[in-house]
Amino acid sequence: MITQAYTDLCSMKREAAMLSSVAYLLSWDQETYMPAGGTAARAEQSAILAGLVHDRQTSERLGELITACEQDKAVQDDADAAANVREMRRDYDRETKLPKELVTELANVGARAQDAWKDARKNNDFKAFQPWLEKMVTLTRRKAECYGAPAGGELYDALLDEYEPDARASEIEAVFTPLQDRLSGLVAELLDNGTPPETGPRKVHVPEAAQHAMGLRVIEQMGFDLSRGRLDVTTHPFCEGLAPGDTRLTTRYDEDYFMGALYGTMHEAGHGLYEQGLPKQDADGEPSAIYGTPLSEARSLGIHESQSRGWENFVGRGRAFWEWAKPVADGYFGGDFTKFSAEDVFRASNLVERSFIRVEADEATYNLHVMLRFALERAMIAGDVAIKDIPGEWNERFERMLGVKVPDDARGCLQDVHWSFGLIGYFPTYTLGNLYAAQFFEAIREKTPDLDDRIASGDMSPVLDWSREHIHRLGRRYSAAEICEKATGKPLGPDPLMRHLEGKLRPVYGL
């Protein structure tokens, strides 16, 4: 029998989550509809809310209830409740290390820095953004110092732990280094020896309204519930699980490159499906009894990225998807697009090229973009590179890793929004997500041998159903490593991703 202490604990966490959802809404609004003149006030609003949430997440009463539940046999004998309390203790111990002044300052400066980043990116002006990035890196380093580096680790690990619990930069580097060599070898093999697919389908002009309509159709087919979510436009696409029954997706459009928006929308919808699949709501649509507790939250950013990258790449860039999607897209796009076959579009969607923009990169080169950012932000936190030198460092490393010169900072170090609001430690989770996605999809195919036939007919439910059962419903009950082993029967490794890439891309390139 669950005791009053546990009920009160969940109630306090729910209240904090509701308050956080207001802060998320303000952030979403700033990135979508807020007029530019509202930046200063929005920064103050965000800081006040961050302080209020911090007060609730670090209150003495919350700590007392966690301790009471840790000592309560009835709670500890209940597997779900025990897991919830275990994760609450972890969160509480981390949050109480941060002074409220730092939390509010991070929120305030982050809101202003985001606005400065937008202008700097638009105007290709790193110097205008430099002082804001210096402020955010200084504040983020202070946050890491408050958390403290783990035994035998580095300061960056304290930030990484916020997004991928218990991960270490040295362990990620040990995975990334050989993976980088294998990916670079594959890219060289394809581009030096293969025959690239025709790019005609990529160049068709498609009006924004038609792209938006197609995007909505695709995410509904994936299973995204538009009665509990919406799709809007922003500078840098993102997904925000605001609250139970309210998941916001954003995308951006280029009328001369519809694939960027389509795959960006599918990517964010993958995140959105995870958010909608978490146990935040009960059967009546009300916030669930565990909303706000770890059991209603995503396990890690790596697992979250496995959902977005899985839908974007393993479904969306597959031949089966275009067998269904091509005639659907014909109805929205019309014109020149109709002259291409599903096979033409499938092959064009798997073009490999040494391009500049991470969110538009192909599967083979994408992780090289991530590895560059991982190395740079480790260096920033360690103090090994000055912020003023970031453009030069970026350009030199990019050319070394991808073999092309960066033409300007807008297509270089200014292209991502993450550093502007302190998301340092986040980037490695993108590649971890690709690794998880590849392993998960091998398990999905094993369970559903006719998966391609199902997707070609428009039935994408096997992917969503498997994900709901093995990932979404679990919340933070298990670690990321445990989720992977329980779902696939083996620990995370690079081979499934390489099998996927080699098995698809070599035939596309005639190898």
C-alpha positions as CSV (number, residue, x, y, z in Angstrom):
1,M,0.0,0.0,0.0
2,I,1.4,3.4,-1.0
3,T,1.7,5.8,1.9
4,Q,0.7,9.4,2.3
5,A,4.4,10.5,2.1
6,Y,4.6,9.1,-1.4
7,T,1.3,10.6,-2.5
8,D,2.4,14.0,-1.1
9,L,5.8,13.6,-2.9
10,C,4.1,12.9,-6.2
11,S,1.8,15.9,-5.7
12,M,4.7,18.2,-5.1
13,K,6.5,17.0,-8.2
14,R,3.3,17.4,-10.2
15,E,3.0,21.1,-9.1
16,A,6.6,21.8,-10.1
17,A,6.0,20.2,-13.5
18,M,2.9,22.3,-14.1
19,L,4.9,25.4,-13.3
20,S,7.7,24.2,-15.6
21,S,5.2,23.7,-18.4
22,V,4.4,27.5,-18.2
23,A,8.1,28.2,-18.7
24,Y,8.2,25.8,-21.6
25,L,5.3,27.6,-23.2
26,L,7.0,30.9,-22.9
27,S,10.1,29.5,-24.5
28,W,8.1,27.9,-27.4
29,D,6.3,31.3,-27.9
30,Q,9.6,33.1,-28.1
31,E,10.8,30.8,-30.8
32,T,7.6,31.0,-32.9
33,Y,5.3,34.0,-32.5
34,M,6.7,36.5,-30.0
35,P,7.6,39.8,-31.5
36,A,11.2,40.8,-31.4
37,G,10.4,43.7,-29.0
38,G,9.4,41.3,-26.3
39,T,12.9,39.8,-25.7
40,A,13.8,41.8,-22.6
41,A,10.5,41.2,-20.8
42,R,10.5,37.5,-21.8
43,A,14.0,37.1,-20.4
44,E,12.8,38.5,-17.0
45,Q,9.7,36.3,-17.1
46,S,11.8,33.2,-17.9
47,A,14.2,34.0,-15.0
48,I,11.3,34.5,-12.5
49,L,9.7,31.2,-13.5
50,A,13.1,29.3,-13.4
51,G,13.5,30.6,-9.9
52,L,10.1,29.5,-8.8
53,V,10.6,26.0,-10.3
54,H,14.0,25.7,-8.6
55,D,12.5,26.6,-5.3
56,R,10.0,23.8,-5.6
57,Q,12.5,21.3,-6.9
58,T,14.9,22.0,-4.0
59,S,12.5,22.6,-1.1
60,E,13.4,21.2,2.3
61,R,10.0,19.5,2.4
62,L,10.6,17.7,-0.9
63,G,13.8,16.4,0.5
64,E,12.1,15.2,3.7
65,L,9.5,13.3,1.7
66,I,12.1,11.7,-0.5
67,T,13.9,10.5,2.6
68,A,10.7,9.2,4.2
69,C,9.9,7.3,1.1
70,E,13.4,5.8,0.9
71,Q,12.8,4.5,4.4
72,D,9.3,3.3,3.8
73,K,9.1,-0.5,3.2
74,A,5.7,-0.2,1.4
75,V,7.2,2.2,-1.1
76,Q,10.4,0.2,-1.6
77,D,8.4,-3.0,-2.1
78,D,6.6,-1.4,-5.0
79,A,8.9,-1.6,-8.0
80,D,7.4,1.4,-9.8
81,A,7.3,3.6,-6.7
82,A,10.9,2.6,-5.7
83,A,12.2,3.5,-9.2
84,N,10.4,6.8,-9.0
85,V,11.9,7.7,-5.6
86,R,15.3,6.6,-6.8
87,E,15.2,9.0,-9.7
88,M,13.7,11.8,-7.6
89,R,16.7,11.5,-5.2
90,R,19.1,11.8,-8.1
91,D,17.3,14.9,-9.4
92,Y,17.0,16.4,-5.9
93,D,20.7,15.9,-5.1
94,R,21.7,17.6,-8.4
95,E,19.3,20.5,-8.2
96,T,20.2,21.4,-4.6
97,K,23.8,21.9,-5.8
98,L,22.7,24.9,-7.9
99,P,22.2,28.3,-6.3
100,K,19.0,29.9,-7.3
101,E,20.8,33.0,-8.5
102,L,22.7,30.9,-11.1
103,V,19.5,29.2,-12.3
104,T,17.7,32.5,-12.8
105,E,20.7,34.1,-14.5
106,L,21.0,31.2,-16.9
107,A,17.4,31.6,-17.8
108,N,17.7,35.4,-18.3
109,V,20.9,35.4,-20.3
110,G,19.7,32.3,-22.3
111,A,16.5,34.1,-23.4
112,R,18.6,37.1,-24.6
113,A,21.3,35.0,-26.2
114,Q,18.7,33.1,-28.3
115,D,17.5,36.4,-29.7
116,A,21.1,37.5,-30.4
117,W,21.9,34.2,-32.1
118,K,19.0,34.6,-34.5
119,D,20.2,38.0,-35.6
120,A,23.8,36.8,-35.8
121,R,23.0,33.8,-37.9
122,K,20.8,35.8,-40.2
123,N,23.5,38.5,-40.6
124,N,26.5,36.0,-40.6
125,D,28.0,38.0,-37.7
126,F,29.7,35.9,-35.1
127,K,31.2,38.9,-33.4
128,A,27.7,40.1,-32.5
129,F,27.0,36.8,-30.8
130,Q,30.4,36.3,-29.3
131,P,29.8,38.2,-26.0
132,W,26.5,36.3,-25.4
133,L,28.2,32.9,-26.1
134,E,31.0,33.9,-23.7
135,K,28.4,34.7,-21.0
136,M,26.6,31.4,-21.6
137,V,29.8,29.3,-21.5
138,T,30.9,31.0,-18.3
139,L,27.6,30.4,-16.7
140,T,27.4,26.8,-17.9
141,R,30.9,26.2,-16.6
142,R,29.8,27.5,-13.2
143,K,26.9,25.1,-13.3
144,A,29.2,22.2,-14.0
145,E,31.5,23.3,-11.2
146,C,28.5,23.3,-8.8
147,Y,27.6,19.8,-9.9
148,G,31.2,18.7,-9.7
149,A,33.2,16.5,-12.0
150,P,32.6,12.7,-11.2
151,A,35.5,10.7,-9.8
152,G,38.1,10.1,-12.5
153,G,36.1,12.3,-14.9
154,E,36.2,15.8,-16.3
155,L,34.1,18.9,-15.8
156,Y,32.2,18.3,-19.1
157,D,30.9,15.0,-17.7
158,A,28.8,17.0,-15.2
159,L,27.0,18.6,-18.1
160,L,26.7,15.5,-20.1
161,D,25.1,13.7,-17.2
162,E,22.2,16.2,-17.4
163,Y,21.2,14.8,-20.8
164,E,22.7,11.2,-20.8
165,P,22.8,10.1,-17.1
166,D,26.0,8.3,-16.1
167,A,27.7,8.8,-19.5
168,R,31.3,9.9,-19.6
169,A,33.0,11.9,-22.3
170,S,36.0,9.5,-22.3
171,E,33.6,6.6,-23.0
172,I,31.8,8.4,-25.7
173,E,35.1,9.4,-27.3
174,A,36.1,5.7,-27.2
175,V,33.0,4.9,-29.3
176,F,33.2,7.9,-31.5
177,T,36.8,7.6,-32.6
178,P,36.5,4.2,-34.3
179,L,33.0,5.0,-35.6
180,Q,34.4,8.2,-37.2
181,D,37.0,6.1,-39.0
182,R,34.4,3.7,-40.3
183,L,32.0,6.5,-41.4
184,S,34.8,8.4,-43.1
185,G,35.8,5.2,-44.9
186,L,32.3,4.6,-46.1
187,V,31.8,8.2,-47.3
188,A,35.1,8.0,-49.2
189,E,34.1,4.7,-50.8
190,L,30.8,6.0,-51.9
191,L,32.0,9.3,-53.3
192,D,35.2,8.1,-54.8
193,N,34.0,4.8,-56.3
194,G,30.2,4.9,-56.6
195,T,27.7,6.5,-58.9
196,P,25.6,9.1,-57.1
197,P,21.8,9.0,-57.6
198,E,20.0,11.6,-59.7
199,T,19.2,14.7,-57.7
200,G,16.2,15.9,-59.7
201,P,13.6,15.1,-57.0
202,R,15.5,17.2,-54.5
203,K,15.4,20.3,-56.6
204,V,11.6,20.5,-57.3
205,H,10.1,23.8,-56.2
206,V,7.3,23.2,-53.7
207,P,5.3,26.0,-52.1
208,E,5.5,26.3,-48.3
209,A,1.8,25.6,-47.9
210,A,2.0,22.4,-49.9
211,Q,5.0,21.3,-47.8
212,H,3.1,22.0,-44.6
213,A,0.0,20.1,-45.7
214,M,2.2,17.1,-46.7
215,G,4.1,17.3,-43.4
216,L,0.8,17.2,-41.4
217,R,-0.4,14.2,-43.4
218,V,2.9,12.3,-42.8
219,I,3.0,12.9,-39.1
220,E,-0.6,11.8,-38.7
221,Q,0.3,8.6,-40.6
222,M,3.1,8.1,-38.2
223,G,0.6,8.2,-35.4
224,F,1.1,11.8,-34.0
225,D,-2.1,13.0,-32.5
226,L,-2.8,16.5,-33.7
227,S,-5.7,16.9,-31.2
228,R,-2.9,16.8,-28.6
229,G,-0.2,18.6,-30.6
230,R,0.5,21.1,-33.3
231,L,3.1,22.0,-36.0
232,D,4.5,25.5,-36.4
233,V,7.4,27.3,-38.0
234,T,10.7,28.5,-36.4
235,T,14.3,29.3,-37.1
236,H,15.7,26.0,-35.7
237,P,13.2,23.1,-35.6
238,F,12.5,21.6,-32.1
239,C,9.8,19.6,-30.2
240,E,8.5,20.6,-26.8
241,G,6.4,18.3,-24.7
242,L,4.7,21.2,-22.9
243,A,2.2,19.4,-20.7
244,P,-0.1,16.4,-20.8
245,G,-2.0,16.6,-24.0
246,D,0.1,19.4,-25.4
247,T,3.1,18.6,-27.6
248,R,4.4,21.3,-29.9
249,L,6.4,20.6,-33.0
250,T,8.2,23.1,-35.2
251,T,9.9,23.0,-38.6
252,R,11.3,25.4,-41.2
253,Y,10.7,25.5,-45.0
254,D,12.8,26.0,-48.1
255,E,10.6,26.1,-51.2
256,D,13.5,24.8,-53.3
257,Y,14.4,21.9,-51.0
258,F,11.3,20.2,-49.6
259,M,13.3,17.3,-48.2
260,G,14.8,19.5,-45.5
261,A,11.4,20.3,-44.1
262,L,9.9,16.9,-44.6
263,Y,12.7,15.1,-42.8
264,G,12.9,17.8,-40.2
265,T,9.2,17.5,-39.5
266,M,9.5,13.7,-39.3
267,H,12.4,14.0,-36.9
268,E,10.5,16.3,-34.5
269,A,7.4,14.2,-34.8
270,G,9.5,11.3,-33.6
271,H,10.3,13.3,-30.5
272,G,6.6,14.2,-30.3
273,L,5.5,10.6,-30.4
274,Y,7.7,9.8,-27.5
275,E,6.3,12.7,-25.5
276,Q,2.7,11.6,-26.4
277,G,3.6,8.0,-25.4
278,L,4.9,8.8,-22.0
279,P,2.3,8.1,-19.2
280,K,1.5,11.8,-18.6
281,Q,-2.3,11.4,-19.1
282,D,-4.9,8.9,-17.8
283,A,-7.6,7.3,-19.9
284,D,-9.9,10.3,-19.5
285,G,-7.3,12.7,-20.8
286,E,-6.5,14.2,-17.4
287,P,-2.9,14.6,-16.2
288,S,-2.0,11.2,-14.7
289,A,-1.3,10.6,-11.0
290,I,2.4,10.3,-11.8
291,Y,2.7,13.3,-14.1
292,G,5.7,15.3,-13.0
293,T,7.5,12.3,-11.6
294,P,10.4,10.5,-13.4
295,L,8.1,7.6,-14.5
296,S,6.3,10.1,-16.8
297,E,9.5,11.5,-18.2
298,A,11.9,10.5,-21.0
299,R,14.8,8.4,-20.0
300,S,17.6,10.3,-21.7
301,L,18.3,12.5,-24.7
302,G,20.1,9.6,-26.4
303,I,16.9,7.5,-26.1
304,H,14.8,10.5,-27.2
305,E,17.0,11.0,-30.3
306,S,16.6,7.3,-31.1
307,Q,13.0,8.0,-31.6
308,S,13.4,11.1,-33.9
309,R,16.3,9.7,-35.9
310,G,14.5,6.3,-36.2
311,W,11.5,7.9,-37.9
312,E,13.5,10.3,-40.0
313,N,16.1,7.9,-41.3
314,F,15.0,4.3,-40.8
315,V,11.4,5.0,-41.9
316,G,11.5,8.3,-43.9
317,R,14.6,7.6,-46.0
318,G,13.5,4.0,-46.7
319,R,12.3,2.7,-50.1
320,A,9.0,1.4,-48.5
321,F,8.1,4.8,-47.1
322,W,8.3,6.4,-50.6
323,E,6.2,3.6,-52.1
324,W,3.4,5.0,-49.8
325,A,4.4,8.6,-49.7
326,K,5.1,9.3,-53.4
327,P,1.5,9.2,-54.6
328,V,0.4,11.1,-51.5
329,A,3.0,13.8,-52.2
330,D,2.0,14.0,-55.9
331,G,-1.4,15.2,-54.7
332,Y,0.1,18.0,-52.6
333,F,3.1,18.9,-54.7
334,G,1.9,18.3,-58.3
335,G,3.9,19.8,-61.2
336,D,7.4,18.5,-61.9
337,F,7.4,16.2,-58.9
338,T,4.9,13.8,-60.4
339,K,7.3,12.8,-63.2
340,F,9.6,11.0,-60.7
341,S,9.0,7.5,-59.5
342,A,9.1,6.4,-55.8
343,E,12.5,4.8,-56.6
344,D,13.8,8.1,-57.9
345,V,12.8,9.9,-54.7
346,F,14.1,7.2,-52.5
347,R,17.5,7.2,-54.1
348,A,17.6,11.0,-54.2
349,S,16.8,11.1,-50.5
350,N,19.9,9.1,-49.8
351,L,22.4,11.3,-51.6
352,V,25.7,11.4,-49.7
353,E,27.5,14.7,-49.8
354,R,30.0,16.7,-47.7
355,S,27.6,19.5,-46.8
356,F,27.7,22.2,-44.2
357,I,24.3,22.1,-42.3
358,R,24.0,19.4,-39.7
359,V,20.2,19.2,-39.7
360,E,20.2,18.7,-43.5
361,A,23.1,16.2,-43.6
362,D,22.7,12.7,-44.9
363,E,23.0,9.7,-42.7
364,A,26.6,8.9,-43.6
365,T,28.0,12.3,-42.8
366,Y,25.6,13.4,-40.0
367,N,27.6,11.9,-37.1
368,L,30.8,13.6,-38.3
369,H,29.0,16.9,-37.7
370,V,28.1,15.8,-34.2
371,M,31.6,14.6,-33.4
372,L,32.9,18.1,-34.3
373,R,30.6,19.8,-31.9
374,F,31.3,17.3,-29.2
375,A,35.0,18.0,-29.4
376,L,34.6,21.7,-29.5
377,E,32.3,22.0,-26.5
378,R,34.5,19.8,-24.4
379,A,37.4,22.2,-25.3
380,M,35.2,25.2,-24.4
381,I,34.3,23.9,-21.0
382,A,37.9,22.8,-20.3
383,G,39.1,26.3,-21.3
384,D,41.3,24.9,-24.1
385,V,39.8,27.1,-26.8
386,A,38.8,30.8,-26.4
387,I,35.3,31.8,-27.6
388,K,36.7,34.3,-30.0
389,D,38.6,31.5,-31.7
390,I,35.5,29.3,-32.2
391,P,35.0,30.2,-35.9
392,G,38.6,29.4,-36.8
393,E,38.6,26.2,-34.8
394,W,35.3,25.1,-36.3
395,N,36.4,25.8,-39.9
396,E,39.7,24.0,-39.4
397,R,38.2,20.9,-37.8
398,F,35.3,20.8,-40.3
399,E,37.7,20.8,-43.3
400,R,39.8,18.1,-41.7
401,M,36.8,15.9,-40.9
402,L,34.6,16.5,-43.9
403,G,37.0,17.7,-46.5
404,V,35.4,21.0,-47.5
405,K,36.0,24.6,-46.6
406,V,33.3,26.4,-44.6
407,P,32.2,29.5,-46.6
408,D,30.8,31.5,-43.7
409,D,29.9,31.4,-40.0
410,A,26.1,31.2,-40.8
411,R,26.8,27.8,-42.3
412,G,29.5,27.1,-39.7
413,C,29.6,27.7,-36.0
414,L,26.4,29.8,-36.0
415,Q,24.1,27.2,-37.5
416,D,22.9,25.6,-34.3
417,V,20.8,27.2,-31.5
418,H,21.9,24.9,-28.7
419,W,24.9,26.8,-27.3
420,S,22.9,30.1,-27.1
421,F,20.8,28.8,-24.3
422,G,23.4,26.6,-22.6
423,L,22.7,23.1,-24.0
424,I,26.3,22.0,-23.7
425,G,26.6,18.3,-23.3
426,Y,23.6,17.7,-25.6
427,F,25.2,17.1,-29.0
428,P,26.7,13.6,-28.3
429,T,23.2,12.3,-27.7
430,Y,22.4,12.7,-31.4
431,T,24.9,10.1,-32.4
432,L,24.0,7.9,-29.4
433,G,20.4,8.2,-30.7
434,N,21.5,7.0,-34.2
435,L,23.2,4.0,-32.5
436,Y,20.2,3.2,-30.4
437,A,17.8,3.6,-33.4
438,A,19.8,1.2,-35.6
439,Q,19.7,-1.5,-32.8
440,F,16.0,-0.9,-32.1
441,F,15.1,-1.2,-35.7
442,E,16.8,-4.5,-36.1
443,A,14.6,-5.7,-33.2
444,I,11.5,-4.2,-34.8
445,R,12.3,-6.0,-38.0
446,E,12.9,-9.3,-36.2
447,K,9.4,-9.0,-34.6
448,T,7.7,-7.8,-37.8
449,P,9.4,-9.5,-40.8
450,D,7.0,-7.9,-43.3
451,L,7.7,-4.4,-41.9
452,D,8.6,-2.9,-45.3
453,D,5.3,-4.2,-46.8
454,R,3.4,-2.7,-44.0
455,I,5.0,0.7,-44.3
456,A,4.6,0.6,-48.1
457,S,0.9,0.2,-47.6
458,G,0.8,3.2,-45.2
459,D,0.7,1.1,-42.0
460,M,3.4,2.4,-39.7
461,S,1.9,1.1,-36.5
462,P,4.5,-1.7,-36.0
463,V,7.2,0.9,-35.4
464,L,5.0,3.0,-33.0
465,D,3.6,-0.1,-31.2
466,W,7.0,-1.5,-30.6
467,S,8.3,1.8,-29.3
468,R,5.3,2.3,-27.0
469,E,5.9,-1.1,-25.5
470,H,9.7,-1.1,-25.1
471,I,10.5,2.6,-24.6
472,H,7.7,5.1,-24.2
473,R,5.6,3.6,-21.4
474,L,8.7,2.9,-19.2
475,G,9.5,6.6,-18.5
476,R,12.7,6.6,-16.4
477,R,12.1,3.2,-14.8
478,Y,15.3,1.8,-16.3
479,S,18.6,3.3,-17.4
480,A,19.2,3.8,-21.1
481,A,21.6,0.8,-21.1
482,E,18.9,-1.4,-19.5
483,I,16.3,-0.2,-21.9
484,C,18.5,-1.2,-24.8
485,E,19.4,-4.6,-23.4
486,K,15.8,-5.4,-22.5
487,A,14.5,-4.3,-25.9
488,T,17.2,-5.9,-28.1
489,G,18.9,-8.5,-26.0
490,K,22.4,-6.9,-26.3
491,P,24.3,-3.9,-25.2
492,L,24.6,-0.8,-27.4
493,G,27.2,-1.2,-30.2
494,P,28.1,0.4,-33.5
495,D,27.6,-2.6,-35.8
496,P,23.8,-2.3,-36.4
497,L,24.3,1.3,-37.5
498,M,27.1,0.4,-40.0
499,R,25.0,-2.6,-41.3
500,H,22.1,-0.2,-41.9
501,L,24.2,2.4,-43.7
502,E,26.3,0.0,-45.8
503,G,23.3,-2.1,-46.6
504,K,21.3,0.8,-47.9
505,L,23.9,3.2,-49.3
506,R,26.2,0.9,-51.2
507,P,23.3,-0.3,-53.5
508,V,22.1,3.2,-54.0
509,Y,25.6,4.1,-55.2
510,G,25.9,0.9,-57.4
511,L,28.5,-0.7,-55.2
